[in-house]
Amino acid sequence: MTAEGFLEGRRLQMARGVLLQCIMGGYPESRFYGSDDGDLALVPDAAHIHRLPWSTPPRALAICDADELTGESSRLSTRGQLKAVIARYAACGLAPVVATELEFFVFAPNTDPTQPFQPPLGLDGRREVGFSAFSISSNNGLRPFFNEVYECMAALGLPRDTFMHEMGVSQFEINLLHGDPLLLADQTFLFKHLLKEVALKHGLTVVCMAKPLAKTAGSSMHIHQSVVELGTGRNVFSDAAGQPTATFRHFIGGQQAGMADFTALFAPNVNSYQRLCHPYASPNNACWSHDNRAAGLRIPASSPVARRVENRLPGADANPYLAIAASLAAGLHGIENQLEPTPAIQGEFEVPEALSLPCTLHAALERLKRSHLAKELFGKEFIEGYIASKTMELTSFFDEITPWERRVLAAQA
């Protein structure tokens, strides 16, 4: 809308069904969002009205809540779902603290989607080859792009902890500083938007697919989680002697209880499961372990004050609001019901069947469909609408025949 209209306080409204629009642009049946398809109000968050530093002429972006016209948050809004989870912690005298680690690829423009992505040409005129994890020189060819990314992050007030080259060809990772879950979800959303916009200015393509390249590590969005006491800020995962508490165990127990039911929320696309089929780099299990990256729930090595649980299941393609809400809701479910986790697993291990997770989008949606826990924590309206939208996407995928099928199966008929 125009700056004048925004500053006058003009209300922006949007059809309710847009919150269930699938990634191809279509909508599920109207019964999932109200047969009238009435309007929602987009209410800007005053803390998140940003001048976009990369834009000429000047533009601004306002992160909004999607509220019903009666004033309450829409149950179809993922940002609203996260706010509701945070409120449930507050009612218990607690506040969750999270940080996200987002991985992404920087590619040359890809005008033909039937062709694989390629790394961009560097300033030396060559494409990156091989793996350059943690290399201090591997992104020199992309320095102008990253310099503008850093400048834009500073202008938007997005603090960064570390930025590094990851395992994949032209793959990178940013670690955002830990803080309030809603703030971190907003920052993750803004950062992904910033990346794509700045990349276009530099003739590049940033891809946050879970698995854009075959035989290469995928991109995750690991979520680090701790819980503090309101008022004191004390990490309730550690006691006065620095030892793990019962609350810490119960949080892990809740994470384990919810991971299979919530897999479709952490891994929302067909491509998400391409990443999860390589179990070490992207563990598709609900095991937990101390500093073992093969476990879906990892307890990083840390001081007692920083004791936390890392959920390694979400991919870079996950909705940050929904993924954080689902992970935290599962943890609180464990705390409230004093759920005990399974024993920790170390070293090489076989995943017990009870701790394995759905390995396709179809299986994940079927599990979500049967989940009483998901409907209890997020509401029947949201879960059924989400499943309807994702089922449309899955059907669209099955309407196409892939190059692998033509290459391998045609001669077998």
MIROPA-404858 format. One record per residue (C-alpha): residue number from 1; x negated, y, z; chain; residue in three letters. Coordinates in nm, 2 decimals. Layout:
REM MIROPA-404858
{NUM, {X, Y, Z}, 'A', 'Ala'}
...
END
This chain:
REM MIROPA-404858
{1, {0.00, 0.00, 0.00}, 'A', 'Met'}
{2, {-0.11, 0.36, -0.03}, 'A', 'Thr'}
{3, {-0.31, 0.52, 0.25}, 'A', 'Ala'}
{4, {-0.04, 0.78, 0.29}, 'A', 'Glu'}
{5, {0.23, 0.51, 0.34}, 'A', 'Gly'}
{6, {0.01, 0.32, 0.59}, 'A', 'Phe'}
{7, {-0.07, 0.63, 0.79}, 'A', 'Leu'}
{8, {0.30, 0.72, 0.80}, 'A', 'Glu'}
{9, {0.37, 0.39, 0.97}, 'A', 'Gly'}
{10, {0.57, 0.25, 0.68}, 'A', 'Arg'}
{11, {0.66, -0.11, 0.76}, 'A', 'Arg'}
{12, {0.54, -0.37, 0.51}, 'A', 'Leu'}
{13, {0.76, -0.67, 0.47}, 'A', 'Gln'}
{14, {0.71, -1.00, 0.30}, 'A', 'Met'}
{15, {0.92, -1.30, 0.22}, 'A', 'Ala'}
{16, {0.90, -1.56, 0.49}, 'A', 'Arg'}
{17, {0.83, -1.84, 0.25}, 'A', 'Gly'}
{18, {0.50, -1.68, 0.14}, 'A', 'Val'}
{19, {0.34, -1.83, 0.46}, 'A', 'Leu'}
{20, {0.40, -2.18, 0.31}, 'A', 'Leu'}
{21, {0.28, -2.10, -0.04}, 'A', 'Gln'}
{22, {0.06, -2.38, -0.16}, 'A', 'Cys'}
{23, {-0.28, -2.32, -0.32}, 'A', 'Ile'}
{24, {-0.15, -2.36, -0.67}, 'A', 'Met'}
{25, {0.11, -2.09, -0.61}, 'A', 'Gly'}
{26, {0.43, -2.29, -0.56}, 'A', 'Gly'}
{27, {0.66, -2.33, -0.26}, 'A', 'Tyr'}
{28, {0.82, -2.62, -0.09}, 'A', 'Pro'}
{29, {1.20, -2.64, -0.06}, 'A', 'Glu'}
{30, {1.35, -2.34, 0.11}, 'A', 'Ser'}
{31, {1.48, -2.54, 0.40}, 'A', 'Arg'}
{32, {1.12, -2.54, 0.54}, 'A', 'Phe'}
{33, {1.12, -2.16, 0.58}, 'A', 'Tyr'}
{34, {1.49, -2.07, 0.59}, 'A', 'Gly'}
{35, {1.74, -2.10, 0.31}, 'A', 'Ser'}
{36, {1.78, -1.72, 0.30}, 'A', 'Asp'}
{37, {1.40, -1.67, 0.26}, 'A', 'Asp'}
{38, {1.44, -1.35, 0.46}, 'A', 'Gly'}
{39, {1.16, -1.10, 0.53}, 'A', 'Asp'}
{40, {0.88, -1.09, 0.79}, 'A', 'Leu'}
{41, {0.72, -0.78, 0.91}, 'A', 'Ala'}
{42, {0.34, -0.75, 0.86}, 'A', 'Leu'}
{43, {0.22, -0.56, 1.17}, 'A', 'Val'}
{44, {-0.14, -0.44, 1.15}, 'A', 'Pro'}
{45, {-0.38, -0.51, 1.44}, 'A', 'Asp'}
{46, {-0.52, -0.17, 1.53}, 'A', 'Ala'}
{47, {-0.85, -0.33, 1.62}, 'A', 'Ala'}
{48, {-0.88, -0.47, 1.26}, 'A', 'His'}
{49, {-0.84, -0.19, 1.02}, 'A', 'Ile'}
{50, {-1.16, -0.19, 0.81}, 'A', 'His'}
{51, {-1.30, 0.04, 0.54}, 'A', 'Arg'}
{52, {-1.44, -0.20, 0.29}, 'A', 'Leu'}
{53, {-1.80, -0.09, 0.24}, 'A', 'Pro'}
{54, {-1.86, -0.27, -0.09}, 'A', 'Trp'}
{55, {-1.55, -0.11, -0.26}, 'A', 'Ser'}
{56, {-1.56, 0.18, -0.51}, 'A', 'Thr'}
{57, {-1.32, 0.36, -0.51}, 'A', 'Pro'}
{58, {-1.26, 0.34, -0.13}, 'A', 'Pro'}
{59, {-1.02, 0.07, 0.00}, 'A', 'Arg'}
{60, {-0.93, -0.05, 0.34}, 'A', 'Ala'}
{61, {-0.81, -0.39, 0.48}, 'A', 'Leu'}
{62, {-0.59, -0.44, 0.78}, 'A', 'Ala'}
{63, {-0.55, -0.78, 0.94}, 'A', 'Ile'}
{64, {-0.18, -0.82, 1.03}, 'A', 'Cys'}
{65, {0.04, -1.04, 1.24}, 'A', 'Asp'}
{66, {0.34, -1.19, 1.07}, 'A', 'Ala'}
{67, {0.64, -1.12, 1.29}, 'A', 'Asp'}
{68, {1.00, -1.19, 1.26}, 'A', 'Glu'}
{69, {1.22, -0.88, 1.22}, 'A', 'Leu'}
{70, {1.35, -0.95, 1.57}, 'A', 'Thr'}
{71, {0.99, -0.88, 1.70}, 'A', 'Gly'}
{72, {0.86, -1.22, 1.80}, 'A', 'Glu'}
{73, {0.57, -1.39, 1.62}, 'A', 'Ser'}
{74, {0.67, -1.61, 1.33}, 'A', 'Ser'}
{75, {0.61, -1.98, 1.41}, 'A', 'Arg'}
{76, {0.48, -2.02, 1.05}, 'A', 'Leu'}
{77, {0.19, -1.78, 1.11}, 'A', 'Ser'}
{78, {-0.14, -1.95, 1.19}, 'A', 'Thr'}
{79, {-0.27, -1.63, 1.36}, 'A', 'Arg'}
{80, {0.04, -1.63, 1.57}, 'A', 'Gly'}
{81, {-0.02, -2.00, 1.65}, 'A', 'Gln'}
{82, {-0.37, -1.92, 1.78}, 'A', 'Leu'}
{83, {-0.24, -1.63, 1.99}, 'A', 'Lys'}
{84, {0.01, -1.87, 2.15}, 'A', 'Ala'}
{85, {-0.26, -2.12, 2.24}, 'A', 'Val'}
{86, {-0.47, -1.84, 2.40}, 'A', 'Ile'}
{87, {-0.16, -1.73, 2.60}, 'A', 'Ala'}
{88, {-0.12, -2.09, 2.73}, 'A', 'Arg'}
{89, {-0.47, -2.09, 2.86}, 'A', 'Tyr'}
{90, {-0.41, -1.75, 3.02}, 'A', 'Ala'}
{91, {-0.11, -1.89, 3.20}, 'A', 'Ala'}
{92, {-0.35, -2.14, 3.36}, 'A', 'Cys'}
{93, {-0.59, -1.87, 3.47}, 'A', 'Gly'}
{94, {-0.83, -1.96, 3.19}, 'A', 'Leu'}
{95, {-0.98, -1.81, 2.87}, 'A', 'Ala'}
{96, {-1.13, -2.01, 2.59}, 'A', 'Pro'}
{97, {-1.46, -1.89, 2.43}, 'A', 'Val'}
{98, {-1.56, -2.00, 2.08}, 'A', 'Val'}
{99, {-1.82, -1.95, 1.81}, 'A', 'Ala'}
{100, {-1.81, -2.07, 1.45}, 'A', 'Thr'}
{101, {-2.08, -2.19, 1.23}, 'A', 'Glu'}
{102, {-1.99, -2.14, 0.86}, 'A', 'Leu'}
{103, {-2.17, -2.30, 0.57}, 'A', 'Glu'}
{104, {-2.13, -2.19, 0.21}, 'A', 'Phe'}
{105, {-2.29, -2.22, -0.13}, 'A', 'Phe'}
{106, {-2.41, -1.94, -0.36}, 'A', 'Val'}
{107, {-2.37, -2.04, -0.73}, 'A', 'Phe'}
{108, {-2.40, -1.89, -1.07}, 'A', 'Ala'}
{109, {-2.07, -1.80, -1.23}, 'A', 'Pro'}
{110, {-1.87, -2.11, -1.33}, 'A', 'Asn'}
{111, {-1.63, -2.03, -1.61}, 'A', 'Thr'}
{112, {-1.56, -2.39, -1.70}, 'A', 'Asp'}
{113, {-1.43, -2.59, -1.40}, 'A', 'Pro'}
{114, {-1.50, -2.92, -1.58}, 'A', 'Thr'}
{115, {-1.87, -2.85, -1.55}, 'A', 'Gln'}
{116, {-2.07, -2.88, -1.22}, 'A', 'Pro'}
{117, {-2.17, -2.57, -1.02}, 'A', 'Phe'}
{118, {-2.53, -2.45, -1.07}, 'A', 'Gln'}
{119, {-2.76, -2.25, -0.84}, 'A', 'Pro'}
{120, {-2.81, -1.90, -0.97}, 'A', 'Pro'}
{121, {-3.12, -1.77, -1.14}, 'A', 'Leu'}
{122, {-3.35, -1.61, -0.89}, 'A', 'Gly'}
{123, {-3.56, -1.30, -0.94}, 'A', 'Leu'}
{124, {-3.83, -1.53, -1.08}, 'A', 'Asp'}
{125, {-3.60, -1.65, -1.35}, 'A', 'Gly'}
{126, {-3.57, -2.00, -1.21}, 'A', 'Arg'}
{127, {-3.30, -2.20, -1.04}, 'A', 'Arg'}
{128, {-3.35, -2.35, -0.69}, 'A', 'Glu'}
{129, {-3.42, -2.73, -0.69}, 'A', 'Val'}
{130, {-3.45, -2.98, -0.41}, 'A', 'Gly'}
{131, {-3.37, -2.91, -0.05}, 'A', 'Phe'}
{132, {-3.50, -2.61, 0.14}, 'A', 'Ser'}
{133, {-3.34, -2.64, 0.49}, 'A', 'Ala'}
{134, {-3.46, -2.36, 0.72}, 'A', 'Phe'}
{135, {-3.71, -2.23, 0.46}, 'A', 'Ser'}
{136, {-3.81, -1.87, 0.51}, 'A', 'Ile'}
{137, {-3.87, -1.81, 0.14}, 'A', 'Ser'}
{138, {-3.60, -2.01, -0.03}, 'A', 'Ser'}
{139, {-3.35, -1.72, -0.06}, 'A', 'Asn'}
{140, {-3.60, -1.47, -0.19}, 'A', 'Asn'}
{141, {-3.44, -1.48, -0.53}, 'A', 'Gly'}
{142, {-3.11, -1.38, -0.37}, 'A', 'Leu'}
{143, {-3.25, -1.11, -0.15}, 'A', 'Arg'}
{144, {-3.05, -0.82, -0.31}, 'A', 'Pro'}
{145, {-2.73, -1.01, -0.25}, 'A', 'Phe'}
{146, {-2.81, -1.10, 0.11}, 'A', 'Phe'}
{147, {-2.93, -0.75, 0.19}, 'A', 'Asn'}
{148, {-2.59, -0.61, 0.09}, 'A', 'Glu'}
{149, {-2.42, -0.89, 0.29}, 'A', 'Val'}
{150, {-2.61, -0.78, 0.60}, 'A', 'Tyr'}
{151, {-2.53, -0.41, 0.54}, 'A', 'Glu'}
{152, {-2.16, -0.48, 0.49}, 'A', 'Cys'}
{153, {-2.15, -0.70, 0.80}, 'A', 'Met'}
{154, {-2.29, -0.42, 1.00}, 'A', 'Ala'}
{155, {-2.05, -0.17, 0.85}, 'A', 'Ala'}
{156, {-1.75, -0.40, 0.94}, 'A', 'Leu'}
{157, {-1.89, -0.46, 1.30}, 'A', 'Gly'}
{158, {-1.95, -0.83, 1.24}, 'A', 'Leu'}
{159, {-2.24, -0.93, 1.46}, 'A', 'Pro'}
{160, {-2.44, -1.23, 1.35}, 'A', 'Arg'}
{161, {-2.65, -1.46, 1.55}, 'A', 'Asp'}
{162, {-2.86, -1.65, 1.29}, 'A', 'Thr'}
{163, {-2.85, -1.69, 0.92}, 'A', 'Phe'}
{164, {-3.04, -1.97, 0.75}, 'A', 'Met'}
{165, {-3.08, -2.19, 0.44}, 'A', 'His'}
{166, {-2.90, -2.52, 0.49}, 'A', 'Glu'}
{167, {-2.96, -2.87, 0.35}, 'A', 'Met'}
{168, {-2.79, -2.83, 0.01}, 'A', 'Gly'}
{169, {-2.92, -2.66, -0.30}, 'A', 'Val'}
{170, {-2.85, -2.29, -0.26}, 'A', 'Ser'}
{171, {-2.65, -2.36, 0.06}, 'A', 'Gln'}
{172, {-2.66, -2.13, 0.36}, 'A', 'Phe'}
{173, {-2.51, -2.10, 0.71}, 'A', 'Glu'}
{174, {-2.42, -1.82, 0.94}, 'A', 'Ile'}
{175, {-2.37, -1.86, 1.32}, 'A', 'Asn'}
{176, {-2.13, -1.60, 1.46}, 'A', 'Leu'}
{177, {-2.17, -1.48, 1.82}, 'A', 'Leu'}
{178, {-1.94, -1.65, 2.07}, 'A', 'His'}
{179, {-1.64, -1.47, 2.20}, 'A', 'Gly'}
{180, {-1.26, -1.44, 2.21}, 'A', 'Asp'}
{181, {-1.11, -1.70, 1.98}, 'A', 'Pro'}
{182, {-0.88, -1.46, 1.80}, 'A', 'Leu'}
{183, {-1.17, -1.22, 1.74}, 'A', 'Leu'}
{184, {-1.39, -1.51, 1.60}, 'A', 'Leu'}
{185, {-1.11, -1.63, 1.37}, 'A', 'Ala'}
{186, {-1.07, -1.27, 1.24}, 'A', 'Asp'}
{187, {-1.45, -1.24, 1.20}, 'A', 'Gln'}
{188, {-1.47, -1.57, 1.01}, 'A', 'Thr'}
{189, {-1.19, -1.47, 0.78}, 'A', 'Phe'}
{190, {-1.35, -1.12, 0.72}, 'A', 'Leu'}
{191, {-1.69, -1.28, 0.66}, 'A', 'Phe'}
{192, {-1.56, -1.52, 0.39}, 'A', 'Lys'}
{193, {-1.38, -1.23, 0.22}, 'A', 'His'}
{194, {-1.69, -1.02, 0.23}, 'A', 'Leu'}
{195, {-1.91, -1.30, 0.09}, 'A', 'Leu'}
{196, {-1.69, -1.35, -0.21}, 'A', 'Lys'}
{197, {-1.65, -0.98, -0.29}, 'A', 'Glu'}
{198, {-2.02, -0.89, -0.26}, 'A', 'Val'}
{199, {-2.11, -1.20, -0.46}, 'A', 'Ala'}
{200, {-1.90, -1.08, -0.75}, 'A', 'Leu'}
{201, {-2.08, -0.74, -0.75}, 'A', 'Lys'}
{202, {-2.41, -0.93, -0.79}, 'A', 'His'}
{203, {-2.28, -1.16, -1.06}, 'A', 'Gly'}
{204, {-2.27, -1.46, -0.83}, 'A', 'Leu'}
{205, {-2.00, -1.70, -0.70}, 'A', 'Thr'}
{206, {-1.97, -1.80, -0.33}, 'A', 'Val'}
{207, {-1.79, -2.13, -0.28}, 'A', 'Val'}
{208, {-1.65, -2.24, 0.06}, 'A', 'Cys'}
{209, {-1.52, -2.58, -0.07}, 'A', 'Met'}
{210, {-1.60, -2.86, 0.17}, 'A', 'Ala'}
{211, {-1.79, -3.05, -0.10}, 'A', 'Lys'}
{212, {-1.87, -2.86, -0.42}, 'A', 'Pro'}
{213, {-2.17, -3.07, -0.53}, 'A', 'Leu'}
{214, {-2.19, -3.45, -0.56}, 'A', 'Ala'}
{215, {-2.47, -3.62, -0.37}, 'A', 'Lys'}
{216, {-2.54, -3.31, -0.16}, 'A', 'Thr'}
{217, {-2.44, -3.22, 0.19}, 'A', 'Ala'}
{218, {-2.10, -3.05, 0.22}, 'A', 'Gly'}
{219, {-2.01, -2.73, 0.40}, 'A', 'Ser'}
{220, {-1.87, -2.74, 0.75}, 'A', 'Ser'}
{221, {-1.72, -2.49, 1.00}, 'A', 'Met'}
{222, {-1.83, -2.63, 1.33}, 'A', 'His'}
{223, {-1.64, -2.48, 1.63}, 'A', 'Ile'}
{224, {-1.83, -2.44, 1.96}, 'A', 'His'}
{225, {-1.59, -2.42, 2.26}, 'A', 'Gln'}
{226, {-1.61, -2.35, 2.63}, 'A', 'Ser'}
{227, {-1.36, -2.23, 2.88}, 'A', 'Val'}
{228, {-1.41, -1.97, 3.15}, 'A', 'Val'}
{229, {-1.21, -1.86, 3.45}, 'A', 'Glu'}
{230, {-1.02, -1.54, 3.41}, 'A', 'Leu'}
{231, {-1.15, -1.26, 3.63}, 'A', 'Gly'}
{232, {-1.49, -1.42, 3.71}, 'A', 'Thr'}
{233, {-1.60, -1.54, 3.37}, 'A', 'Gly'}
{234, {-1.73, -1.86, 3.53}, 'A', 'Arg'}
{235, {-1.77, -2.15, 3.28}, 'A', 'Asn'}
{236, {-1.54, -2.41, 3.42}, 'A', 'Val'}
{237, {-1.73, -2.69, 3.24}, 'A', 'Phe'}
{238, {-2.01, -2.66, 3.50}, 'A', 'Ser'}
{239, {-1.99, -2.67, 3.88}, 'A', 'Asp'}
{240, {-2.20, -2.47, 4.13}, 'A', 'Ala'}
{241, {-2.48, -2.73, 4.11}, 'A', 'Ala'}
{242, {-2.49, -2.71, 3.73}, 'A', 'Gly'}
{243, {-2.32, -3.05, 3.68}, 'A', 'Gln'}
{244, {-2.04, -3.13, 3.44}, 'A', 'Pro'}
{245, {-1.69, -3.09, 3.59}, 'A', 'Thr'}
{246, {-1.37, -3.29, 3.57}, 'A', 'Ala'}
{247, {-1.23, -3.01, 3.36}, 'A', 'Thr'}
{248, {-1.51, -3.06, 3.11}, 'A', 'Phe'}
{249, {-1.43, -3.43, 3.09}, 'A', 'Arg'}
{250, {-1.06, -3.36, 3.05}, 'A', 'His'}
{251, {-1.12, -3.11, 2.77}, 'A', 'Phe'}
{252, {-1.32, -3.38, 2.58}, 'A', 'Ile'}
{253, {-1.04, -3.63, 2.65}, 'A', 'Gly'}
{254, {-0.79, -3.39, 2.50}, 'A', 'Gly'}
{255, {-1.01, -3.33, 2.19}, 'A', 'Gln'}
{256, {-1.03, -3.71, 2.14}, 'A', 'Gln'}
{257, {-0.65, -3.75, 2.18}, 'A', 'Ala'}
{258, {-0.58, -3.49, 1.92}, 'A', 'Gly'}
{259, {-0.84, -3.53, 1.65}, 'A', 'Met'}
{260, {-0.67, -3.80, 1.45}, 'A', 'Ala'}
{261, {-0.33, -3.63, 1.46}, 'A', 'Asp'}
{262, {-0.49, -3.30, 1.37}, 'A', 'Phe'}
{263, {-0.73, -3.41, 1.10}, 'A', 'Thr'}
{264, {-0.50, -3.26, 0.83}, 'A', 'Ala'}
{265, {-0.54, -2.92, 1.01}, 'A', 'Leu'}
{266, {-0.92, -2.95, 1.02}, 'A', 'Phe'}
{267, {-0.96, -3.10, 0.67}, 'A', 'Ala'}
{268, {-0.67, -2.94, 0.47}, 'A', 'Pro'}
{269, {-0.76, -3.03, 0.11}, 'A', 'Asn'}
{270, {-0.83, -3.33, -0.11}, 'A', 'Val'}
{271, {-1.19, -3.22, -0.14}, 'A', 'Asn'}
{272, {-1.23, -3.21, 0.24}, 'A', 'Ser'}
{273, {-1.25, -3.59, 0.25}, 'A', 'Tyr'}
{274, {-1.53, -3.59, -0.01}, 'A', 'Gln'}
{275, {-1.74, -3.42, 0.26}, 'A', 'Arg'}
{276, {-1.63, -3.66, 0.53}, 'A', 'Leu'}
{277, {-1.73, -3.98, 0.34}, 'A', 'Cys'}
{278, {-2.09, -3.92, 0.44}, 'A', 'His'}
{279, {-2.06, -3.99, 0.81}, 'A', 'Pro'}
{280, {-2.39, -3.86, 0.95}, 'A', 'Tyr'}
{281, {-2.40, -3.51, 0.83}, 'A', 'Ala'}
{282, {-2.02, -3.48, 0.86}, 'A', 'Ser'}
{283, {-1.89, -3.73, 1.12}, 'A', 'Pro'}
{284, {-1.54, -3.85, 1.06}, 'A', 'Asn'}
{285, {-1.48, -3.98, 1.41}, 'A', 'Asn'}
{286, {-1.36, -3.88, 1.76}, 'A', 'Ala'}
{287, {-1.66, -4.01, 1.94}, 'A', 'Cys'}
{288, {-1.85, -3.78, 2.18}, 'A', 'Trp'}
{289, {-2.22, -3.76, 2.25}, 'A', 'Ser'}
{290, {-2.49, -3.55, 2.41}, 'A', 'His'}
{291, {-2.67, -3.38, 2.12}, 'A', 'Asp'}
{292, {-2.60, -3.65, 1.86}, 'A', 'Asn'}
{293, {-2.49, -3.51, 1.52}, 'A', 'Arg'}
{294, {-2.34, -3.84, 1.42}, 'A', 'Ala'}
{295, {-2.05, -3.78, 1.67}, 'A', 'Ala'}
{296, {-1.75, -3.58, 1.59}, 'A', 'Gly'}
{297, {-1.77, -3.41, 1.93}, 'A', 'Leu'}
{298, {-2.12, -3.31, 2.01}, 'A', 'Arg'}
{299, {-2.24, -3.16, 2.34}, 'A', 'Ile'}
{300, {-2.54, -2.94, 2.24}, 'A', 'Pro'}
{301, {-2.84, -2.92, 2.47}, 'A', 'Ala'}
{302, {-2.79, -2.61, 2.68}, 'A', 'Ser'}
{303, {-2.81, -2.46, 3.03}, 'A', 'Ser'}
{304, {-2.51, -2.52, 3.26}, 'A', 'Pro'}
{305, {-2.37, -2.17, 3.20}, 'A', 'Val'}
{306, {-2.36, -2.24, 2.83}, 'A', 'Ala'}
{307, {-2.21, -2.59, 2.85}, 'A', 'Arg'}
{308, {-1.98, -2.63, 2.55}, 'A', 'Arg'}
{309, {-1.81, -2.88, 2.32}, 'A', 'Val'}
{310, {-1.89, -2.87, 1.94}, 'A', 'Glu'}
{311, {-1.61, -2.99, 1.71}, 'A', 'Asn'}
{312, {-1.79, -3.10, 1.40}, 'A', 'Arg'}
{313, {-1.49, -3.21, 1.20}, 'A', 'Leu'}
{314, {-1.36, -2.88, 1.04}, 'A', 'Pro'}
{315, {-1.49, -2.80, 0.69}, 'A', 'Gly'}
{316, {-1.57, -2.45, 0.55}, 'A', 'Ala'}
{317, {-1.24, -2.48, 0.36}, 'A', 'Asp'}
{318, {-1.03, -2.49, 0.69}, 'A', 'Ala'}
{319, {-0.81, -2.20, 0.79}, 'A', 'Asn'}
{320, {-1.01, -2.06, 1.09}, 'A', 'Pro'}
{321, {-0.70, -1.95, 1.28}, 'A', 'Tyr'}
{322, {-0.54, -2.30, 1.25}, 'A', 'Leu'}
{323, {-0.86, -2.50, 1.31}, 'A', 'Ala'}
{324, {-0.95, -2.31, 1.62}, 'A', 'Ile'}
{325, {-0.59, -2.32, 1.75}, 'A', 'Ala'}
{326, {-0.57, -2.70, 1.69}, 'A', 'Ala'}
{327, {-0.90, -2.77, 1.86}, 'A', 'Ser'}
{328, {-0.83, -2.55, 2.16}, 'A', 'Leu'}
{329, {-0.47, -2.68, 2.19}, 'A', 'Ala'}
{330, {-0.61, -3.04, 2.21}, 'A', 'Ala'}
{331, {-0.86, -2.94, 2.48}, 'A', 'Gly'}
{332, {-0.59, -2.77, 2.69}, 'A', 'Leu'}
{333, {-0.37, -3.07, 2.65}, 'A', 'His'}
{334, {-0.65, -3.28, 2.80}, 'A', 'Gly'}
{335, {-0.70, -3.04, 3.09}, 'A', 'Ile'}
{336, {-0.33, -3.02, 3.17}, 'A', 'Glu'}
{337, {-0.28, -3.40, 3.16}, 'A', 'Asn'}
{338, {-0.62, -3.49, 3.31}, 'A', 'Gln'}
{339, {-0.71, -3.71, 3.02}, 'A', 'Leu'}
{340, {-1.03, -3.90, 3.05}, 'A', 'Glu'}
{341, {-1.27, -3.94, 2.75}, 'A', 'Pro'}
{342, {-1.42, -4.26, 2.64}, 'A', 'Thr'}
{343, {-1.78, -4.32, 2.74}, 'A', 'Pro'}
{344, {-2.04, -4.11, 2.56}, 'A', 'Ala'}
{345, {-2.22, -4.27, 2.27}, 'A', 'Ile'}
{346, {-2.59, -4.22, 2.20}, 'A', 'Gln'}
{347, {-2.83, -4.34, 1.93}, 'A', 'Gly'}
{348, {-2.71, -4.55, 1.64}, 'A', 'Glu'}
{349, {-2.35, -4.67, 1.69}, 'A', 'Phe'}
{350, {-2.05, -4.83, 1.53}, 'A', 'Glu'}
{351, {-1.73, -4.62, 1.55}, 'A', 'Val'}
{352, {-1.46, -4.81, 1.74}, 'A', 'Pro'}
{353, {-1.14, -4.84, 1.54}, 'A', 'Glu'}
{354, {-0.95, -4.64, 1.80}, 'A', 'Ala'}
{355, {-1.19, -4.34, 1.74}, 'A', 'Leu'}
{356, {-1.19, -4.35, 1.36}, 'A', 'Ser'}
{357, {-1.00, -4.07, 1.18}, 'A', 'Leu'}
{358, {-0.80, -4.06, 0.85}, 'A', 'Pro'}
{359, {-1.03, -4.06, 0.55}, 'A', 'Cys'}
{360, {-0.79, -3.92, 0.28}, 'A', 'Thr'}
{361, {-0.55, -3.63, 0.28}, 'A', 'Leu'}
{362, {-0.26, -3.87, 0.23}, 'A', 'His'}
{363, {-0.35, -4.07, 0.54}, 'A', 'Ala'}
{364, {-0.41, -3.75, 0.74}, 'A', 'Ala'}
{365, {-0.07, -3.61, 0.64}, 'A', 'Leu'}
{366, {0.10, -3.94, 0.73}, 'A', 'Glu'}
{367, {-0.07, -3.93, 1.07}, 'A', 'Arg'}
{368, {0.04, -3.57, 1.12}, 'A', 'Leu'}
{369, {0.40, -3.66, 1.02}, 'A', 'Lys'}
{370, {0.42, -3.92, 1.29}, 'A', 'Arg'}
{371, {0.25, -3.70, 1.56}, 'A', 'Ser'}
{372, {0.47, -3.60, 1.85}, 'A', 'His'}
{373, {0.18, -3.41, 2.00}, 'A', 'Leu'}
{374, {0.15, -3.19, 1.70}, 'A', 'Ala'}
{375, {0.52, -3.10, 1.70}, 'A', 'Lys'}
{376, {0.50, -3.04, 2.08}, 'A', 'Glu'}
{377, {0.20, -2.80, 2.06}, 'A', 'Leu'}
{378, {0.28, -2.62, 1.73}, 'A', 'Phe'}
{379, {0.65, -2.67, 1.68}, 'A', 'Gly'}
{380, {0.85, -2.88, 1.44}, 'A', 'Lys'}
{381, {0.91, -2.60, 1.20}, 'A', 'Glu'}
{382, {0.54, -2.53, 1.15}, 'A', 'Phe'}
{383, {0.43, -2.89, 1.12}, 'A', 'Ile'}
{384, {0.70, -2.99, 0.88}, 'A', 'Glu'}
{385, {0.64, -2.68, 0.66}, 'A', 'Gly'}
{386, {0.27, -2.74, 0.66}, 'A', 'Tyr'}
{387, {0.31, -3.10, 0.56}, 'A', 'Ile'}
{388, {0.56, -3.00, 0.28}, 'A', 'Ala'}
{389, {0.31, -2.75, 0.14}, 'A', 'Ser'}
{390, {0.02, -2.99, 0.15}, 'A', 'Lys'}
{391, {0.22, -3.27, 0.00}, 'A', 'Thr'}
{392, {0.28, -3.04, -0.30}, 'A', 'Met'}
{393, {-0.09, -2.99, -0.34}, 'A', 'Glu'}
{394, {-0.17, -3.36, -0.31}, 'A', 'Leu'}
{395, {0.10, -3.44, -0.57}, 'A', 'Thr'}
{396, {-0.06, -3.18, -0.80}, 'A', 'Ser'}
{397, {-0.40, -3.35, -0.76}, 'A', 'Phe'}
{398, {-0.25, -3.69, -0.85}, 'A', 'Phe'}
{399, {-0.10, -3.54, -1.17}, 'A', 'Asp'}
{400, {-0.45, -3.50, -1.31}, 'A', 'Glu'}
{401, {-0.70, -3.77, -1.43}, 'A', 'Ile'}
{402, {-1.06, -3.71, -1.33}, 'A', 'Thr'}
{403, {-1.37, -3.75, -1.55}, 'A', 'Pro'}
{404, {-1.48, -4.04, -1.33}, 'A', 'Trp'}
{405, {-1.16, -4.23, -1.41}, 'A', 'Glu'}
{406, {-1.20, -4.17, -1.79}, 'A', 'Arg'}
{407, {-1.57, -4.26, -1.78}, 'A', 'Arg'}
{408, {-1.55, -4.57, -1.56}, 'A', 'Val'}
{409, {-1.21, -4.72, -1.60}, 'A', 'Leu'}
{410, {-1.12, -4.66, -1.97}, 'A', 'Ala'}
{411, {-1.33, -4.96, -2.08}, 'A', 'Ala'}
{412, {-1.18, -5.19, -1.82}, 'A', 'Gln'}
{413, {-0.82, -5.17, -1.94}, 'A', 'Ala'}
END
